Amino acid sequence: MPTLLLVIVAILAGIALPAYTKYISETSISVVNSNYKNAVKAVKAEQFRLMRLRERLGDRFKYRSPDYFFGRADNWIPHIIDPNGRKAPGGGPAFIVDKGGTQTGAIGVEVGTGGMGTAYVNLYRPAYAPSGQNDGFTWEMSRITPSGDIIVRH
């Protein structure tokens, strides 16, 4: 009887463990994709708001929004992209000033400025797979221009 119970537990473990691992992997990838999509939406909304402000204020806009704020990714992350300080599935912050974290699933943020309070924002979704295998997931980069246009590269 104990041997039969041990065999049943071993069979269940052999089935349940891979299924659980796959579930965790898919959930982690979903979190990365959700963070990426939410960041694109937030940056696009902010770029649209800034464009309307530039139209309204004209030359005075550059004094209200200096390039040292809009031209720095470390200012965009806590104020616009991720004010709640979310975590990446693999640990650490969900957004980093870099091209992304393939080990942790962090979204990379890179900002360039065109002067006069305009900035383009590059967001990098890493090819993140918690199991260590790439499973066909590739990185993606979205550039959100000052006019709110999105240019996507794979």
N, C-alpha and C positions, 0 to 999 in steps of 0.2 A: 504494500500500500504506500509506504513512504517513497519508494522508488517511482511509482506511477505519478505521485504528486509532484515529485521533482522533475519528471519528464514534462508534465503539463506546464509547470512554471517556466521551464526552459523554453518550451515552444512559444508560450505567450510572450516571454521576454524577447525572443528572437523576432517576433512580429511587431510588438509594441515599441521597442526601442528605435528601430529605423523610422517608424511612422512618426514618433515623437520628435526625432531629430529633423525630419523633413518639415514638420509643422513649425518648429522653432526657426528653421532657416527661412521658410516662406514668410513668416511673420516679421523677421528682421529685415528682409528685403522690402516688404511692404512699408515698414517704418521709414526706410531710406527713401523710397519713392514718394511717400507722403510728405516727408520733410522737404524734398526737392520741389515738388509741385506747389506746396504752400509758400516756399521761398520765392519761386517764380511769380506767384500771384502777388505777394507782398511787395516785391521790387517793382513789378509792373504798376501796381496801384500808386506807389510812391513816385515813380517816374512821371506818371500822369498828373499827380498832384503838383509836382515841381514844374512840369511843363505849363500848367494852367497859371501857376504863380509867376513864372517867367513872363508869360504873355501879359499878365495884369500889371506887373511891376516894372517891366522893361529893364532899363539900365540900373535901377535901384536894387534889383534882385541880387546882384553880386555882393552887395554889402550885407544883405540879410542871410545869405547862405554861402559862406566862404568855402573855397575849394578844399581847405584843410579838413573840413568835415565830410563833404560829399566825395572827396577823392580818396578816402581811406576805408578799407574793408572793415577794420576793427571798430569803426563808428557805425557802419551799416548793420553789422551783425546784432549788437545788443539793442539798438534803437528801432530798427525797421524789420529786419529779417527774423530775429528770434528774441523778442523781449522777455520771453518766459524761461530762457536758458535750458532748452530741451537737451536730452542726452542722446548720443548715437547708440545704436544697438550693441556695438562692440565696446562701449565704455567711452568716456570723455565727452566733450561737447559735440552737439549735432552739427555745428557749423564752425569751420576753421578758416583762418586766413592762409590759404594755400590752394593747391589744385585738388584737394579732397583726400580722404583717408580710406584707402582700400582695405586696411586692416580693421578699422573701427566702424566704417560706414558713415563717416563725417562728410558733409557736403562742403566743398571748397568754395570760397568766396574771394573774388579778385575784382578790384575796382580801378578804373582809369578815369581820368578827368579830362574834359575838353575845355576847361576854363569857364568863366562866367557862371559858376554854379551848376555846370552840367557834368554828369558822370555816366559812364556805362558800367554795368555790373555783369561780370561773368560768374555763373554758378556752375559748379562741376559736380555731377552725380557720379560717384565712384563705381567701378565694377566690383561691387561688394557681394561676397558670398561667404556667409559665416562658416560654412563647412570647409573652407579653404580651396574649394573647387570653384571654377568660374561659372559653371552651369549655363554658359551662353549669355550671361549678362555683360553688357558693355558699358563703358562710361558714356556720359552725355554732357555736353556743355551748352548752356543757354546764355547768350549775350542779350541783355535787356538794354536797349539804347535810350538816350535821353527823351526820345519821342514815345517811348513805351513799346517799340517794335521788339519782337523776339526773334533772334537768329539762333537756330539750333544746329549743333554739330555733333556727330557721333564718332 
